[in-house]
Amino acid sequence: METVAEQPVPETAPRPNIELTDALSLIPRLFAGFLLGGLAVLHIFTRQWGMVAFLSIASGVLLYWGYRLMMKMRSENVEYIAYRAAQEAEERARKAAHR
């Protein structure tokens, strides 16, 4: 008979640690950065160099902030990312075995 201490503990999946404000602000930041970058390219053809400079800097700042936020979210969720990678590798191996 197994006691409570001897019973195997089922491995539970780690939960991602993502703040709602981070999740809701990441996509708009990246979208706005790419949009402003596209507008900067359009202003190159009209030779409005002041607007090109302004839009390029604004686009770069937004994309940089988005990149920093993604890296922050990745560094806070190392266990979850490793767990998902192991799951996906296991599934790929299972699919390869069935072929």
TORDOMI-64991 format. One record per atom (N, C-alpha, C): residue number from 1; residue in three letters; atom name; x, y, z. Coordinates in Angstrom, 3 decimals, padded with zeros to 6 digits. Each point is the difference from the previous one (the first is absolute). Layout:
N
atom num NUM | residuo ALA | atomo CA | east X | north Y | up Z
...
***
This chain:
99
atom num 1 | residuo MET | atomo N | east 000.840 | north -001.174 | up 000.000
atom num 1 | residuo MET | atomo CA | east -000.840 | north 001.174 | up 000.000
atom num 1 | residuo MET | atomo C | east 000.889 | north 001.242 | up 000.000
atom num 2 | residuo GLU | atomo N | east -000.331 | north 000.964 | up -000.838
atom num 2 | residuo GLU | atomo CA | east 000.780 | north 001.230 | up -000.082
atom num 2 | residuo GLU | atomo C | east -000.559 | north 001.036 | up 000.961
atom num 3 | residuo THR | atomo N | east 000.902 | north 000.669 | up 000.655
atom num 3 | residuo THR | atomo CA | east -000.445 | north 001.108 | up 000.845
atom num 3 | residuo THR | atomo C | east -000.086 | north 001.252 | up -000.846
atom num 4 | residuo VAL | atomo N | east -000.478 | north 001.060 | up 000.604
atom num 4 | residuo VAL | atomo CA | east -000.154 | north 001.253 | up -000.741
atom num 4 | residuo VAL | atomo C | east 001.350 | north 000.514 | up -000.481
atom num 5 | residuo ALA | atomo N | east 001.032 | north -000.167 | up 000.812
atom num 5 | residuo ALA | atomo CA | east 001.322 | north 000.503 | up -000.368
atom num 5 | residuo ALA | atomo C | east 000.611 | north -000.803 | up -001.141
atom num 6 | residuo GLU | atomo N | east -000.388 | north -001.273 | up -000.158
atom num 6 | residuo GLU | atomo CA | east 000.586 | north -000.847 | up -001.029
atom num 6 | residuo GLU | atomo C | east -000.718 | north 000.075 | up -001.336
atom num 7 | residuo GLN | atomo N | east -001.183 | north 000.578 | up -000.025
atom num 7 | residuo GLN | atomo CA | east -000.749 | north 000.063 | up -001.247
atom num 7 | residuo GLN | atomo C | east 000.694 | north 000.948 | up -000.970
atom num 8 | residuo PRO | atomo N | east 000.111 | north -000.409 | up -001.253
atom num 8 | residuo PRO | atomo CA | east 000.653 | north 000.887 | up -000.974
atom num 8 | residuo PRO | atomo C | east -000.854 | north 001.243 | up -000.241
atom num 9 | residuo VAL | atomo N | east 000.674 | north 001.112 | up -000.049
atom num 9 | residuo VAL | atomo CA | east -000.691 | north 001.267 | up -000.242
atom num 9 | residuo VAL | atomo C | east -000.100 | north 000.197 | up -001.505
atom num 10 | residuo PRO | atomo N | east -001.200 | north 000.192 | up -000.523
atom num 10 | residuo PRO | atomo CA | east -000.112 | north 000.221 | up -001.449
atom num 10 | residuo PRO | atomo C | east 000.660 | north 001.324 | up -000.385
atom num 11 | residuo GLU | atomo N | east 000.695 | north -000.051 | up -001.119
atom num 11 | residuo GLU | atomo CA | east 000.694 | north 001.207 | up -000.464
atom num 11 | residuo GLU | atomo C | east -001.023 | north 000.964 | up -000.598
atom num 12 | residuo THR | atomo N | east -000.085 | north 001.162 | up 000.591
atom num 12 | residuo THR | atomo CA | east -000.938 | north 000.996 | up -000.512
atom num 12 | residuo THR | atomo C | east 000.751 | north 000.959 | up -000.902
atom num 13 | residuo ALA | atomo N | east -000.673 | north 000.442 | up -001.006
atom num 13 | residuo ALA | atomo CA | east 000.616 | north 000.921 | up -000.955
atom num 13 | residuo ALA | atomo C | east 000.144 | north 001.377 | up 000.636
atom num 14 | residuo PRO | atomo N | east 001.145 | north 000.636 | up -000.190
atom num 14 | residuo PRO | atomo CA | east 000.139 | north 001.362 | up 000.519
atom num 14 | residuo PRO | atomo C | east -000.895 | north 000.953 | up -000.782
atom num 15 | residuo ARG | atomo N | east -000.524 | north 000.973 | up 000.689
atom num 15 | residuo ARG | atomo CA | east -000.877 | north 000.970 | up -000.648
atom num 15 | residuo ARG | atomo C | east 000.822 | north 001.207 | up -000.446
atom num 16 | residuo PRO | atomo N | east -000.311 | north 000.554 | up -001.162
atom num 16 | residuo PRO | atomo CA | east 000.736 | north 001.191 | up -000.437
atom num 16 | residuo PRO | atomo C | east -000.318 | north 001.185 | up 000.903
atom num 17 | residuo ASN | atomo N | east 001.013 | north 000.786 | up 000.282
atom num 17 | residuo ASN | atomo CA | east -000.146 | north 001.171 | up 000.851
atom num 17 | residuo ASN | atomo C | east -000.009 | north 001.235 | up -000.898
atom num 18 | residuo ILE | atomo N | east -001.173 | north 000.360 | up -000.512
atom num 18 | residuo ILE | atomo CA | east -000.121 | north 001.137 | up -000.907
atom num 18 | residuo ILE | atomo C | east -000.986 | north 000.987 | up 000.600
atom num 19 | residuo GLU | atomo N | east 000.453 | north 001.223 | up 000.209
atom num 19 | residuo GLU | atomo CA | east -000.896 | north 001.028 | up 000.516
atom num 19 | residuo GLU | atomo C | east -000.936 | north 000.450 | up -001.114
atom num 20 | residuo LEU | atomo N | east -001.220 | north 000.310 | up 000.378
atom num 20 | residuo LEU | atomo CA | east -000.999 | north 000.397 | up -000.985
atom num 20 | residuo LEU | atomo C | east 000.412 | north 001.277 | up -000.729
atom num 21 | residuo THR | atomo N | east 000.576 | north 000.953 | up 000.722
atom num 21 | residuo THR | atomo CA | east 000.396 | north 001.254 | up -000.650
atom num 21 | residuo THR | atomo C | east 001.099 | north -000.232 | up -001.029
atom num 22 | residuo ASP | atomo N | east 000.921 | north -000.927 | up 000.300
atom num 22 | residuo ASP | atomo CA | east 001.054 | north -000.314 | up -000.968
atom num 22 | residuo ASP | atomo C | east -000.586 | north -000.647 | up -001.245
atom num 23 | residuo ALA | atomo N | east -000.905 | north -000.940 | up 000.215
atom num 23 | residuo ALA | atomo CA | east -000.590 | north -000.711 | up -001.138
atom num 23 | residuo ALA | atomo C | east -000.820 | north 000.935 | up -000.880
atom num 24 | residuo LEU | atomo N | east -000.712 | north 000.934 | up 000.616
atom num 24 | residuo LEU | atomo CA | east -000.851 | north 000.896 | up -000.778
atom num 24 | residuo LEU | atomo C | east 000.769 | north 001.142 | up -000.655
atom num 25 | residuo SER | atomo N | east 001.216 | north 000.265 | up 000.453
atom num 25 | residuo SER | atomo CA | east 000.746 | north 001.113 | up -000.589
atom num 25 | residuo SER | atomo C | east 001.060 | north -000.444 | up -001.002
atom num 26 | residuo LEU | atomo N | east 000.339 | north -001.283 | up -000.031
atom num 26 | residuo LEU | atomo CA | east 001.072 | north -000.451 | up -000.889
atom num 26 | residuo LEU | atomo C | east -000.382 | north 000.113 | up -001.471
atom num 27 | residuo ILE | atomo N | east -001.132 | north -000.554 | up -000.385
atom num 27 | residuo ILE | atomo CA | east -000.403 | north 000.000 | up -001.412
atom num 27 | residuo ILE | atomo C | east -000.230 | north 001.420 | up -000.517
atom num 28 | residuo PRO | atomo N | east -000.712 | north 000.873 | up 000.720
atom num 28 | residuo PRO | atomo CA | east -000.147 | north 001.371 | up -000.514
atom num 28 | residuo PRO | atomo C | east 001.330 | north 000.735 | up -000.147
atom num 29 | residuo ARG | atomo N | east 000.949 | north -000.248 | up 000.912
atom num 29 | residuo ARG | atomo CA | east 001.313 | north 000.646 | up -000.122
atom num 29 | residuo ARG | atomo C | east 000.695 | north -000.434 | up -001.285
atom num 30 | residuo LEU | atomo N | east 000.021 | north -001.298 | up -000.238
atom num 30 | residuo LEU | atomo CA | east 000.676 | north -000.491 | up -001.201
atom num 30 | residuo LEU | atomo C | east -000.726 | north 000.442 | up -001.262
atom num 31 | residuo PHE | atomo N | east -001.325 | north -000.039 | up 000.019
atom num 31 | residuo PHE | atomo CA | east -000.777 | north 000.432 | up -001.159
atom num 31 | residuo PHE | atomo C | east 000.255 | north 001.475 | up -000.299
atom num 32 | residuo ALA | atomo N | east -000.026 | north 000.838 | up 001.030
atom num 32 | residuo ALA | atomo CA | east 000.243 | north 001.430 | up -000.200
atom num 32 | residuo ALA | atomo C | east 001.422 | north 000.242 | up -000.497
atom num 33 | residuo GLY | atomo N | east 000.952 | north -000.760 | up 000.500
atom num 33 | residuo GLY | atomo CA | east 001.378 | north 000.157 | up -000.456
atom num 33 | residuo GLY | atomo C | east 000.156 | north -000.324 | up -001.471
atom num 34 | residuo PHE | atomo N | east -000.605 | north -001.101 | up -000.444
atom num 34 | residuo PHE | atomo CA | east 000.079 | north -000.353 | up -001.421
atom num 34 | residuo PHE | atomo C | east -000.791 | north 000.980 | up -000.862
atom num 35 | residuo LEU | atomo N | east -001.121 | north 000.487 | up 000.500
atom num 35 | residuo LEU | atomo CA | east -000.793 | north 000.980 | up -000.745
atom num 35 | residuo LEU | atomo C | east 000.782 | north 001.298 | up -000.187
atom num 36 | residuo LEU | atomo N | east 000.616 | north 000.487 | up 001.069
atom num 36 | residuo LEU | atomo CA | east 000.786 | north 001.227 | up -000.122
atom num 36 | residuo LEU | atomo C | east 001.216 | north -000.212 | up -000.895
atom num 37 | residuo GLY | atomo N | east 000.583 | north -001.184 | up 000.040
atom num 37 | residuo GLY | atomo CA | east 001.110 | north -000.303 | up -000.911
atom num 37 | residuo GLY | atomo C | east -000.446 | north 000.025 | up -001.447
atom num 38 | residuo GLY | atomo N | east -001.187 | north -000.536 | up -000.276
atom num 38 | residuo GLY | atomo CA | east -000.546 | north 000.048 | up -001.360
atom num 38 | residuo GLY | atomo C | east -000.282 | north 001.418 | up -000.449
atom num 39 | residuo LEU | atomo N | east -000.513 | north 000.822 | up 000.913
atom num 39 | residuo LEU | atomo CA | east -000.234 | north 001.405 | up -000.351
atom num 39 | residuo LEU | atomo C | east 001.317 | north 000.721 | up -000.274
atom num 40 | residuo ALA | atomo N | east 001.038 | north -000.343 | up 000.743
atom num 40 | residuo ALA | atomo CA | east 001.306 | north 000.613 | up -000.247
atom num 40 | residuo ALA | atomo C | east 000.498 | north -000.347 | up -001.398
atom num 41 | residuo VAL | atomo N | east -000.197 | north -001.239 | up -000.420
atom num 41 | residuo VAL | atomo CA | east 000.411 | north -000.403 | up -001.350
atom num 41 | residuo VAL | atomo C | east -000.797 | north 000.775 | up -001.043
atom num 42 | residuo LEU | atomo N | east -001.293 | north 000.189 | up 000.220
atom num 42 | residuo LEU | atomo CA | east -000.810 | north 000.769 | up -000.952
atom num 42 | residuo LEU | atomo C | east 000.465 | north 001.447 | up -000.096
atom num 43 | residuo HIS | atomo N | east 000.411 | north 000.580 | up 001.122
atom num 43 | residuo HIS | atomo CA | east 000.460 | north 001.389 | up -000.025
atom num 43 | residuo HIS | atomo C | east 001.358 | north 000.146 | up -000.678
atom num 44 | residuo ILE | atomo N | east 000.750 | north -001.082 | up -000.152
atom num 44 | residuo ILE | atomo CA | east 001.261 | north 000.072 | up -000.741
atom num 44 | residuo ILE | atomo C | east -000.280 | north 000.395 | up -001.448
atom num 45 | residuo PHE | atomo N | east -001.074 | north -000.560 | up -000.579
atom num 45 | residuo PHE | atomo CA | east -000.314 | north 000.287 | up -001.399
atom num 45 | residuo PHE | atomo C | east -000.477 | north 001.431 | up -000.205
atom num 46 | residuo THR | atomo N | east -000.567 | north 000.605 | up 001.037
atom num 46 | residuo THR | atomo CA | east -000.436 | north 001.401 | up -000.123
atom num 46 | residuo THR | atomo C | east 001.097 | north 000.965 | up 000.434
atom num 47 | residuo ARG | atomo N | east 001.128 | north -000.530 | up 000.419
atom num 47 | residuo ARG | atomo CA | east 001.174 | north 000.777 | up 000.408
atom num 47 | residuo ARG | atomo C | east -000.299 | north 000.964 | up 001.142
atom num 48 | residuo GLN | atomo N | east -000.802 | north -000.452 | up 000.941
atom num 48 | residuo GLN | atomo CA | east -000.254 | north 000.780 | up 001.212
atom num 48 | residuo GLN | atomo C | east 000.888 | north -000.576 | up 001.106
atom num 49 | residuo TRP | atomo N | east 001.241 | north 000.475 | up 000.020
atom num 49 | residuo TRP | atomo CA | east 001.017 | north -000.618 | up 000.839
atom num 49 | residuo TRP | atomo C | east -000.258 | north 000.212 | up 001.482
atom num 50 | residuo GLY | atomo N | east -000.644 | north 001.081 | up 000.353
atom num 50 | residuo GLY | atomo CA | east -000.341 | north 000.219 | up 001.411
atom num 50 | residuo GLY | atomo C | east -000.966 | north -001.057 | up 000.507
atom num 51 | residuo MET | atomo N | east -001.005 | north -000.303 | up -000.819
atom num 51 | residuo MET | atomo CA | east -000.968 | north -001.033 | up 000.379
atom num 51 | residuo MET | atomo C | east 000.656 | north -001.381 | up 000.001
atom num 52 | residuo VAL | atomo N | east 000.912 | north -000.229 | up -000.944
atom num 52 | residuo VAL | atomo CA | east 000.701 | north -001.287 | up -000.042
atom num 52 | residuo VAL | atomo C | east 000.783 | north -000.194 | up 001.298
atom num 53 | residuo ALA | atomo N | east 000.712 | north 001.033 | up 000.417
atom num 53 | residuo ALA | atomo CA | east 000.793 | north -000.110 | up 001.224
atom num 53 | residuo ALA | atomo C | east -000.900 | north -000.222 | up 001.213
atom num 54 | residuo PHE | atomo N | east -001.061 | north 000.793 | up 000.111
atom num 54 | residuo PHE | atomo CA | east -000.903 | north -000.125 | up 001.142
atom num 54 | residuo PHE | atomo C | east -000.657 | north -001.378 | up 000.046
atom num 55 | residuo LEU | atomo N | east -000.539 | north -000.441 | up -001.135
atom num 55 | residuo LEU | atomo CA | east -000.690 | north -001.290 | up -000.030
atom num 55 | residuo LEU | atomo C | east 000.965 | north -001.164 | up 000.208
atom num 56 | residuo SER | atomo N | east 001.213 | north 000.132 | up -000.508
atom num 56 | residuo SER | atomo CA | east 000.986 | north -001.068 | up 000.191
atom num 56 | residuo SER | atomo C | east 000.381 | north -000.138 | up 001.470
atom num 57 | residuo ILE | atomo N | east 000.213 | north 001.126 | up 000.654
atom num 57 | residuo ILE | atomo CA | east 000.348 | north -000.042 | up 001.423
atom num 57 | residuo ILE | atomo C | east -001.166 | north -000.544 | up 000.819
atom num 58 | residuo ALA | atomo N | east -001.218 | north 000.481 | up -000.285
atom num 58 | residuo ALA | atomo CA | east -001.175 | north -000.480 | up 000.736
atom num 58 | residuo ALA | atomo C | east -000.210 | north -001.495 | up -000.226
atom num 59 | residuo SER | atomo N | east 000.181 | north -000.442 | up -001.231
atom num 59 | residuo SER | atomo CA | east -000.151 | north -001.421 | up -000.315
atom num 59 | residuo SER | atomo C | east 001.052 | north -000.826 | up 000.734
atom num 60 | residuo GLY | atomo N | east 001.222 | north 000.464 | up -000.029
atom num 60 | residuo GLY | atomo CA | east 001.074 | north -000.719 | up 000.681
atom num 60 | residuo GLY | atomo C | east -000.222 | north -000.108 | up 001.496
atom num 61 | residuo VAL | atomo N | east -000.471 | north 001.080 | up 000.605
atom num 61 | residuo VAL | atomo CA | east -000.263 | north -000.022 | up 001.444
atom num 61 | residuo VAL | atomo C | east -001.112 | north -000.989 | up 000.333
atom num 62 | residuo LEU | atomo N | east -001.091 | north 000.024 | up -000.773
atom num 62 | residuo LEU | atomo CA | east -001.109 | north -000.921 | up 000.268
atom num 62 | residuo LEU | atomo C | east 000.412 | north -001.456 | up -000.201
atom num 63 | residuo LEU | atomo N | east 000.742 | north -000.270 | up -001.062
atom num 63 | residuo LEU | atomo CA | east 000.450 | north -001.373 | up -000.235
atom num 63 | residuo LEU | atomo C | east 000.989 | north -000.452 | up 001.074
atom num 64 | residuo TYR | atomo N | east 000.856 | north 000.912 | up 000.448
atom num 64 | residuo TYR | atomo CA | east 000.945 | north -000.331 | up 001.063
atom num 64 | residuo TYR | atomo C | east -000.734 | north -000.311 | up 001.306
atom num 65 | residuo TRP | atomo N | east -000.991 | north 000.821 | up 000.341
atom num 65 | residuo TRP | atomo CA | east -000.790 | north -000.257 | up 001.214
atom num 65 | residuo TRP | atomo C | east -000.731 | north -001.333 | up -000.099
atom num 66 | residuo GLY | atomo N | east -000.546 | north -000.300 | up -001.170
atom num 66 | residuo GLY | atomo CA | east -000.668 | north -001.282 | up -000.182
atom num 66 | residuo GLY | atomo C | east 000.963 | north -001.167 | up 000.144
atom num 67 | residuo TYR | atomo N | east 001.197 | north 000.139 | up -000.573
atom num 67 | residuo TYR | atomo CA | east 001.013 | north -001.049 | up 000.106
atom num 67 | residuo TYR | atomo C | east 000.424 | north -000.202 | up 001.451
atom num 68 | residuo ARG | atomo N | east 000.222 | north 001.105 | up 000.720
atom num 68 | residuo ARG | atomo CA | east 000.374 | north -000.097 | up 001.416
atom num 68 | residuo ARG | atomo C | east -001.087 | north -000.687 | up 000.809
atom num 69 | residuo LEU | atomo N | east -001.267 | north 000.318 | up -000.301
atom num 69 | residuo LEU | atomo CA | east -001.114 | north -000.625 | up 000.712
atom num 69 | residuo LEU | atomo C | east -000.057 | north -001.501 | up -000.294
atom num 70 | residuo MET | atomo N | east 000.233 | north -000.386 | up -001.265
atom num 70 | residuo MET | atomo CA | east 000.022 | north -001.430 | up -000.333
atom num 70 | residuo MET | atomo C | east 001.116 | north -000.717 | up 000.752
atom num 71 | residuo MET | atomo N | east 001.180 | north 000.601 | up 000.067
atom num 71 | residuo MET | atomo CA | east 001.115 | north -000.627 | up 000.699
atom num 71 | residuo MET | atomo C | east -000.280 | north -000.088 | up 001.502
atom num 72 | residuo LYS | atomo N | east -000.666 | north 001.010 | up 000.558
atom num 72 | residuo LYS | atomo CA | east -000.377 | north -000.037 | up 001.419
atom num 72 | residuo LYS | atomo C | east -000.977 | north -001.139 | up 000.255
atom num 73 | residuo MET | atomo N | east -000.980 | north -000.149 | up -000.888
atom num 73 | residuo MET | atomo CA | east -000.981 | north -001.065 | up 000.163
atom num 73 | residuo MET | atomo C | east 000.663 | north -001.371 | up -000.146
atom num 74 | residuo ARG | atomo N | east 000.952 | north -000.132 | up -000.910
atom num 74 | residuo ARG | atomo CA | east 000.704 | north -001.278 | up -000.171
atom num 74 | residuo ARG | atomo C | east 000.842 | north -000.327 | up 001.221
atom num 75 | residuo SER | atomo N | east 000.672 | north 001.001 | up 000.572
atom num 75 | residuo SER | atomo CA | east 000.859 | north -000.272 | up 001.156
atom num 75 | residuo SER | atomo C | east -000.810 | north -000.360 | up 001.239
atom num 76 | residuo GLU | atomo N | east -001.247 | north 000.460 | up 000.080
atom num 76 | residuo GLU | atomo CA | east -000.847 | north -000.329 | up 001.148
atom num 76 | residuo GLU | atomo C | east -000.653 | north -001.373 | up -000.143
atom num 77 | residuo ASN | atomo N | east 000.029 | north -000.594 | up -001.177
atom num 77 | residuo ASN | atomo CA | east -000.706 | north -001.255 | up -000.248
atom num 77 | residuo ASN | atomo C | east 000.923 | north -001.108 | up -000.491
atom num 78 | residuo VAL | atomo N | east 001.195 | north -000.094 | up 000.552
atom num 78 | residuo VAL | atomo CA | east 000.986 | north -000.976 | up -000.458
atom num 78 | residuo VAL | atomo C | east -000.501 | north -001.427 | up 000.223
atom num 79 | residuo GLU | atomo N | east -000.604 | north -000.261 | up 001.171
atom num 79 | residuo GLU | atomo CA | east -000.468 | north -001.359 | up 000.299
atom num 79 | residuo GLU | atomo C | east -001.104 | north -000.410 | up -000.965
atom num 80 | residuo TYR | atomo N | east -000.917 | north 000.918 | up -000.277
atom num 80 | residuo TYR | atomo CA | east -001.113 | north -000.318 | up -000.896
atom num 80 | residuo TYR | atomo C | east 000.500 | north -000.252 | up -001.422
atom num 81 | residuo ILE | atomo N | east 000.946 | north 000.807 | up -000.458
atom num 81 | residuo ILE | atomo CA | east 000.545 | north -000.164 | up -001.348
atom num 81 | residuo ILE | atomo C | east 000.718 | north -001.347 | up -000.113
atom num 82 | residuo ALA | atomo N | east 000.763 | north -000.374 | up 001.026
atom num 82 | residuo ALA | atomo CA | east 000.698 | north -001.292 | up -000.019
atom num 82 | residuo ALA | atomo C | east -000.999 | north -001.155 | up 000.011
atom num 83 | residuo TYR | atomo N | east -001.061 | north 000.136 | up 000.776
atom num 83 | residuo TYR | atomo CA | east -001.028 | north -001.046 | up 000.056
atom num 83 | residuo TYR | atomo C | east -000.668 | north -000.167 | up -001.359
atom num 84 | residuo ARG | atomo N | east -000.368 | north 001.114 | up -000.647
atom num 84 | residuo ARG | atomo CA | east -000.656 | north -000.067 | up -001.311
atom num 84 | residuo ARG | atomo C | east 000.948 | north -000.570 | up -001.056
atom num 85 | residuo ALA | atomo N | east 001.287 | north 000.365 | up 000.067
atom num 85 | residuo ALA | atomo CA | east 000.968 | north -000.532 | up -000.960
atom num 85 | residuo ALA | atomo C | east 000.134 | north -001.514 | up 000.161
atom num 86 | residuo ALA | atomo N | east 000.001 | north -000.475 | up 001.245
atom num 86 | residuo ALA | atomo CA | east 000.082 | north -001.444 | up 000.237
atom num 86 | residuo ALA | atomo C | east -001.251 | north -000.703 | up -000.520
atom num 87 | residuo GLN | atomo N | east -001.163 | north 000.612 | up 000.203
atom num 87 | residuo GLN | atomo CA | east -001.244 | north -000.584 | up -000.512
atom num 87 | residuo GLN | atomo C | east 000.019 | north -000.090 | up -001.521
atom num 88 | residuo GLU | atomo N | east 000.428 | north 001.070 | up -000.652
atom num 88 | residuo GLU | atomo CA | east 000.029 | north 000.017 | up -001.460
atom num 88 | residuo GLU | atomo C | east 001.020 | north -000.996 | up -000.546
atom num 89 | residuo ALA | atomo N | east 001.145 | north -000.131 | up 000.661
atom num 89 | residuo ALA | atomo CA | east 001.002 | north -000.974 | up -000.437
atom num 89 | residuo ALA | atomo C | east -000.530 | north -001.423 | up 000.154
atom num 90 | residuo GLU | atomo N | east -000.717 | north -000.236 | up 001.087
atom num 90 | residuo GLU | atomo CA | east -000.599 | north -001.319 | up 000.214
atom num 90 | residuo GLU | atomo C | east -001.041 | north -000.309 | up -001.079
atom num 91 | residuo GLU | atomo N | east -000.799 | north 000.991 | up -000.349
atom num 91 | residuo GLU | atomo CA | east -001.019 | north -000.203 | up -001.038
atom num 91 | residuo GLU | atomo C | east 000.639 | north -000.235 | up -001.369
atom num 92 | residuo ARG | atomo N | east 001.066 | north 000.748 | up -000.315
atom num 92 | residuo ARG | atomo CA | east 000.698 | north -000.207 | up -001.269
atom num 92 | residuo ARG | atomo C | east 000.610 | north -001.394 | up -000.075
atom num 93 | residuo ALA | atomo N | east 000.560 | north -000.452 | up 001.116
atom num 93 | residuo ALA | atomo CA | east 000.590 | north -001.342 | up 000.024
atom num 93 | residuo ALA | atomo C | east -001.082 | north -001.064 | up -000.177
atom num 94 | residuo ARG | atomo N | east -001.156 | north 000.218 | up 000.620
atom num 94 | residuo ARG | atomo CA | east -001.098 | north -000.956 | up -000.138
atom num 94 | residuo ARG | atomo C | east -000.507 | north -000.035 | up -001.437
atom num 95 | residuo LYS | atomo N | east -000.117 | north 001.170 | up -000.638
atom num 95 | residuo LYS | atomo CA | east -000.451 | north 000.049 | up -001.397
atom num 95 | residuo LYS | atomo C | east 001.021 | north -000.654 | up -000.929
atom num 96 | residuo ALA | atomo N | east 001.287 | north 000.220 | up 000.280
atom num 96 | residuo ALA | atomo CA | east 001.044 | north -000.604 | up -000.829
atom num 96 | residuo ALA | atomo C | east 000.007 | north -001.518 | up 000.161
atom num 97 | residuo ALA | atomo N | east -000.350 | north -000.483 | up 001.181
atom num 97 | residuo ALA | atomo CA | east -000.035 | north -001.443 | up 000.228
atom num 97 | residuo ALA | atomo C | east -001.157 | north -000.655 | up -000.741
atom num 98 | residuo HIS | atomo N | east -001.072 | north 000.736 | up -000.229
atom num 98 | residuo HIS | atomo CA | east -001.162 | north -000.548 | up -000.696
atom num 98 | residuo HIS | atomo C | east 000.164 | north -000.001 | up -001.516
atom num 99 | residuo ARG | atomo N | east 000.977 | north 000.701 | up -000.513
atom num 99 | residuo ARG | atomo CA | east 000.189 | north 000.074 | up -001.460
atom num 99 | residuo ARG | atomo C | east 000.671 | north -001.196 | up -000.538
***
